[in-house]
Amino acid sequence: MTDGQTQTVEERLRAQRAALADFGLFAFQCNDIDSLLHRACELVFAALDVPLVKVLEHLPDRGEMLIRSGVNWEPGVVGHETFGDNEDSPGGYALRADQPVVSPDLSVEDRFRMPDVLLRHGVKSMVNVIIAGEQAPFGVLEVDAQEPRNFGEDDIAFLRTYANLLAAAIERVRAHDALRRSAREQGVLARELGHRVKNVLGLIRALASLTSAEGRTAEEFRDAFIDRLQALSAAESLVFESSDERVDPLALADEVLAPYRQDDPKKIAIEGASVRLSPRQARMFGLALHELATNAAKHGAIGVAQGTVRLGWYLEQVNGRPQLSMTWQEVDGPEITPPKRRGFGTRLLEDVVAHELKGKAVLLYERRGLHYRLEFPVDEYDDDGLSA
């Protein structure tokens, strides 16, 4: 690979990173779904350098997918053109497959038929990724090129991450609209939701900023950022699934640590008291576990055959308030020494998590392995910004 090619890849990754950050900021401020979708298409168009981008909204009651938004389509297409939601159309096929569908050369594509509107626009290759939803998928994000194109793994990873952010933003706007319609009766809930969404988006922006500050390459930034978003997503998913918007830390630990326990569940022994975490607490608990596991896989006990981890937590009363004490103890790992500088992971574990949870954290580099202790109050009404 030549220097020019390397620079081109690096420039594309930087453009994708900028698109994620720009969209996060725009979504934080936008309360109109059509404006949100249009801006999403514009940023993908710029980041991937493709001529055509669109968002297909699934209309299950009509069995159709509507081109709800897009860029560079001829007049009369956006807001009017529809495809079937079955496997005969590209978007419908992706919806049924429930995974990204990549077509580098549509002249040999036999999984679905090409709609006339795509033929008129000279589409030769495409990628379709699902835009998730709380109850059912919102639809599909599709990028179309007018020549055969081998979309790389970086492009697919970017589109999946972008579609997930778009899905979260759509749910936010939908929830905002629903609450606004009943604002007189639901004022308290509206304030709570607004604060919660700002917390999530603010945390995403902080993760993007702090991750890039570690001196990583654009590709390393993308991988670390996506991993941290996935840990955050695990916590948010459990919040949505819970009837009381509280999260069981055992379920959260199982979800976040699953990749490290799938071959040997005993690699990380988990034991803890029954407790319910607020959304804020669940986010930070999940991020802490992700950072600990990632570090242990690279430098600690998870990365060696004989190494193990003991994760546990218990409740205690401190000054008349319930407090959760969590410990992560690595055993039989490689010899470790304190790092020469405090990277983002260390700052997250020692400073950010403790601050957000109004608690305290200690990270010790012991001879037998890394030891992390986190303590924070778990009052019943300590939720996303509505102080106890």
C-alpha positions in Angstrom: 0.0 0.0 0.0 1.4 3.4 -1.0 1.6 6.4 1.3 -1.1 8.1 -0.8 -3.4 5.1 -0.3 -2.6 5.1 3.5 -3.4 8.8 3.7 -6.7 8.2 1.8 -7.7 5.6 4.3 -6.7 7.8 7.2 -8.6 10.8 5.7 -11.7 8.7 5.3 -11.6 7.4 8.9 -11.2 11.0 10.1 -14.2 12.1 8.0 -16.2 9.2 9.5 -15.1 10.2 13.0 -16.1 13.9 12.3 -19.5 12.7 11.0 -20.2 10.8 14.2 -19.2 13.8 16.4 -21.2 16.3 14.2 -24.3 14.2 14.2 -24.1 13.7 18.0 -24.1 17.5 18.4 -26.9 18.0 15.9 -29.0 15.3 17.4 -28.5 16.8 20.9 -30.2 20.0 19.6 -32.7 18.8 17.1 -36.4 18.0 17.9 -37.7 17.5 14.4 -37.5 14.1 12.9 -37.4 15.2 9.2 -34.5 17.6 9.9 -32.8 14.9 11.9 -33.0 12.4 9.0 -31.9 14.9 6.4 -28.9 15.9 8.3 -28.0 12.3 8.9 -28.1 11.7 5.1 -25.9 14.8 4.4 -23.2 13.7 6.9 -23.1 10.1 5.5 -22.9 11.5 2.0 -19.8 13.5 3.0 -18.2 10.9 5.1 -18.3 8.0 2.6 -18.1 10.1 -0.6 -21.1 8.4 -2.2 -23.5 10.2 -4.6 -26.8 8.9 -3.1 -28.0 8.3 0.5 -31.5 7.7 1.8 -33.4 6.6 4.9 -36.2 4.2 4.3 -39.0 4.2 7.0 -40.8 0.9 7.5 -44.6 1.2 7.3 -45.6 -2.3 8.5 -49.4 -1.6 8.4 -49.0 -0.9 4.6 -46.3 -3.5 3.9 -44.1 -0.7 2.5 -40.9 1.2 3.0 -41.0 4.9 2.3 -38.0 7.0 1.2 -38.5 9.3 4.1 -35.3 11.3 3.5 -32.4 11.5 1.2 -29.8 13.5 -0.7 -29.3 13.9 -4.5 -32.5 12.2 -5.5 -34.6 13.6 -8.4 -37.7 15.7 -7.4 -40.7 13.6 -6.3 -38.7 10.7 -4.9 -38.2 11.7 -1.3 -41.4 11.5 0.7 -43.3 9.7 -2.1 -41.4 6.7 -3.5 -42.1 3.4 -1.8 -40.8 -0.2 -2.0 -42.3 -3.4 -0.7 -41.0 -4.5 2.7 -40.5 -8.0 1.5 -37.3 -9.7 0.3 -37.9 -8.5 -3.3 -36.5 -5.0 -2.6 -33.0 -4.1 -1.3 -34.4 -2.4 1.9 -36.9 -5.1 2.5 -34.3 -7.8 2.2 -32.1 -6.0 4.7 -35.0 -5.6 7.1 -35.7 -9.4 6.9 -32.1 -10.3 7.2 -31.6 -8.1 10.2 -28.0 -7.4 9.4 -26.0 -5.2 7.0 -26.5 -6.2 3.3 -23.6 -5.3 1.1 -23.9 -5.4 -2.7 -20.6 -4.4 -4.3 -21.8 -5.1 -7.9 -25.6 -5.1 -8.5 -25.1 -6.5 -12.0 -24.6 -9.9 -10.4 -26.9 -9.4 -7.4 -29.6 -12.1 -7.3 -31.0 -11.8 -3.7 -33.5 -9.1 -4.6 -34.8 -7.1 -7.6 -33.8 -3.5 -8.3 -36.6 -0.9 -8.1 -37.1 1.3 -11.1 -36.1 4.5 -9.2 -32.7 3.0 -8.4 -32.2 2.0 -12.1 -33.1 5.5 -13.2 -30.4 6.9 -10.9 -27.8 4.5 -12.2 -27.2 2.7 -8.9 -24.5 0.0 -9.4 -23.6 -0.9 -5.7 -25.1 -0.3 -2.3 -25.0 -1.0 1.4 -28.2 -1.3 3.6 -28.0 -1.3 7.4 -30.9 -1.5 9.9 -32.0 1.5 11.9 -33.2 -0.1 15.1 -36.2 1.0 17.2 -37.5 0.4 20.7 -40.4 -1.8 19.6 -39.4 -2.6 16.0 -36.9 -1.3 13.5 -37.5 2.2 12.2 -36.2 1.3 8.8 -33.0 1.1 6.8 -30.1 3.5 6.1 -28.9 3.0 2.5 -25.9 4.3 0.6 -25.8 4.0 -3.2 -22.9 4.3 -5.6 -23.2 4.8 -9.3 -20.3 2.4 -10.0 -19.3 -1.0 -8.5 -17.6 -0.4 -5.2 -16.1 -2.7 -2.6 -17.2 -1.2 0.6 -14.6 -2.1 3.3 -15.0 -3.3 6.8 -14.3 0.2 8.1 -17.2 1.6 6.0 -19.6 -1.1 7.3 -18.5 -0.5 10.9 -19.1 3.2 10.5 -22.5 2.7 8.9 -23.6 0.4 11.7 -22.4 2.8 14.4 -24.0 5.7 12.6 -27.3 3.8 12.2 -27.3 3.0 16.0 -26.8 6.7 16.9 -29.5 7.6 14.4 -31.9 5.1 16.0 -31.3 6.5 19.4 -31.8 10.0 18.1 -35.1 9.0 16.4 -36.3 7.4 19.6 -35.4 10.6 21.5 -37.4 12.8 19.1 -40.3 10.4 19.1 -40.4 10.4 22.9 -40.0 14.2 22.9 -42.9 14.6 20.6 -45.1 12.2 22.6 -44.3 14.0 25.8 -44.8 17.4 24.3 -48.3 16.5 23.2 -49.2 15.8 26.8 -46.9 18.3 28.4 -49.5 19.7 30.8 -50.1 16.3 32.4 -46.6 14.9 32.0 -44.4 17.9 32.8 -42.3 16.0 35.3 -41.7 13.1 32.9 -40.7 15.5 30.1 -38.1 17.1 32.3 -36.8 13.7 33.4 -36.5 12.5 29.8 -34.9 15.6 28.5 -32.3 15.5 31.2 -31.7 11.8 30.7 -31.2 12.2 26.9 -28.8 15.1 27.5 -26.9 12.9 29.9 -26.6 10.1 27.3 -25.6 12.4 24.4 -23.3 14.3 26.7 -21.6 11.1 27.7 -21.2 10.1 24.1 -19.6 13.4 23.2 -17.3 13.1 26.2 -16.3 9.6 25.2 -15.5 10.8 21.7 -13.5 13.7 23.0 -11.5 11.8 25.6 -10.9 8.8 23.5 -9.4 10.9 20.7 -7.2 12.7 23.2 -5.3 9.5 23.9 -3.1 10.0 20.9 -4.6 7.1 18.9 -4.8 6.8 15.1 -8.1 7.3 13.5 -8.7 3.6 13.2 -7.8 2.9 16.9 -10.1 5.8 17.9 -12.9 4.2 15.9 -12.5 0.8 17.5 -12.2 2.1 21.1 -15.1 4.5 20.6 -17.4 1.8 19.2 -16.5 -0.6 22.0 -17.3 2.0 24.6 -20.6 2.8 22.9 -21.5 -0.8 22.9 -21.0 -1.0 26.7 -23.2 2.1 27.0 -25.8 0.6 24.7 -25.9 -2.6 26.8 -26.9 -0.5 29.9 -29.5 1.5 27.9 -31.0 -1.6 26.5 -31.6 -3.0 29.9 -33.1 0.3 31.1 -35.6 0.2 28.2 -36.5 -3.5 28.9 -37.1 -2.9 32.6 -40.6 -2.0 33.8 -39.3 0.4 36.4 -36.3 1.6 34.4 -33.9 0.1 36.9 -31.2 -2.3 36.1 -29.9 -5.5 37.8 -26.1 -5.3 37.9 -25.9 -9.0 37.5 -27.7 -8.8 34.1 -25.5 -5.9 33.1 -22.3 -7.7 34.0 -23.5 -10.8 32.1 -24.1 -8.6 29.0 -20.9 -6.5 29.1 -18.6 -9.4 30.0 -20.1 -12.0 27.8 -17.4 -11.9 25.1 -14.8 -12.7 27.8 -16.7 -15.5 29.4 -18.3 -17.4 26.4 -15.5 -20.0 26.2 -15.0 -20.3 30.0 -17.6 -18.7 32.3 -15.2 -19.4 35.3 -12.7 -17.0 33.7 -14.6 -14.2 35.4 -16.5 -15.3 38.5 -19.5 -13.0 39.2 -21.4 -12.8 42.5 -23.4 -9.9 43.9 -26.3 -8.7 46.0 -29.7 -8.1 44.5 -30.0 -4.4 43.9 -31.6 -2.1 41.3 -29.4 0.6 39.6 -30.7 3.8 38.1 -30.0 4.6 34.4 -27.1 6.8 35.3 -25.6 4.2 37.7 -26.1 1.5 35.1 -24.3 3.4 32.4 -21.3 4.1 34.6 -21.2 0.6 36.1 -21.3 -0.9 32.6 -18.5 1.5 31.3 -16.3 0.6 34.3 -16.7 -3.1 33.6 -15.9 -2.6 30.0 -12.7 -0.7 30.7 -11.6 -3.3 33.3 -12.3 -6.2 31.0 -10.6 -4.6 28.0 -7.5 -3.8 30.1 -7.5 -7.3 31.6 -7.7 -8.9 28.1 -4.8 -6.8 26.8 -2.5 -6.6 29.8 -4.0 -8.6 32.7 -5.5 -11.8 33.9 -8.0 -12.4 31.1 -5.1 -12.4 28.6 -3.3 -15.4 30.0 -4.5 -19.0 30.3 -4.1 -19.3 34.1 -5.5 -15.9 35.0 -8.9 -15.3 36.5 -11.1 -12.4 37.7 -13.4 -12.2 40.7 -16.1 -9.6 40.4 -18.5 -9.0 43.3 -20.6 -6.4 45.1 -22.5 -6.0 48.3 -24.8 -3.5 50.0 -24.0 -1.8 53.2 -25.4 1.1 55.3 -23.1 4.2 55.4 -24.4 7.1 57.5 -27.9 5.7 57.2 -27.8 5.4 53.4 -27.5 2.2 51.3 -24.2 2.0 49.5 -23.0 -0.5 46.9 -19.4 -1.6 47.1 -18.0 -3.3 44.0 -14.6 -5.1 43.7 -12.7 -6.4 40.6 -9.8 -8.6 41.6 -7.5 -10.1 39.0 -5.5 -13.2 40.1 -2.6 -15.2 38.5 -2.1 -12.7 35.7 1.2 -11.3 34.4 3.2 -9.1 36.6 1.9 -5.5 36.4 3.3 -2.1 37.2 1.6 1.2 37.5 1.4 3.0 34.1 3.7 6.0 33.5 0.8 8.1 32.5 -2.9 8.1 33.2 -4.8 7.2 30.0 -8.5 7.6 29.4 -9.3 4.2 30.9 -7.6 5.0 34.2 -9.2 8.5 34.3 -12.6 6.9 33.6 -12.2 4.3 36.4 -10.7 6.6 39.0 -12.3 10.0 38.3 -15.2 10.0 35.9 -17.1 7.0 37.3 -16.7 8.1 40.9 -17.7 11.7 40.1 -20.8 10.7 38.1 -21.9 8.2 40.9 -21.1 10.6 43.8 -18.8 7.9 45.2 -15.2 7.0 45.3 -12.9 4.6 43.4 -9.5 3.1 44.0 -7.3 1.4 41.4 -4.5 -0.7 42.9 -1.7 -2.4 41.0 -1.0 -5.3 43.4 1.5 -8.1 42.9 -1.2 -10.7 42.4 -3.1 -8.6 39.9 -5.1 -5.4 39.3 -7.6 -4.5 42.1 -10.4 -2.0 41.6 -12.9 -0.9 44.2 -15.9 1.3 43.6 -18.3 2.6 46.2 -21.4 4.7 45.6 -24.8 5.4 47.2 -27.8 3.6 45.7 -30.7 5.6 47.2 -34.1 4.7 45.8 -34.7 8.1 44.2 -31.2 8.7 42.9 -32.0 8.6 39.2 -31.0 10.5 36.1 -30.7 14.0 37.5 -33.6 14.1 39.9 -31.6 14.2 43.1 -32.5 12.3 46.2 
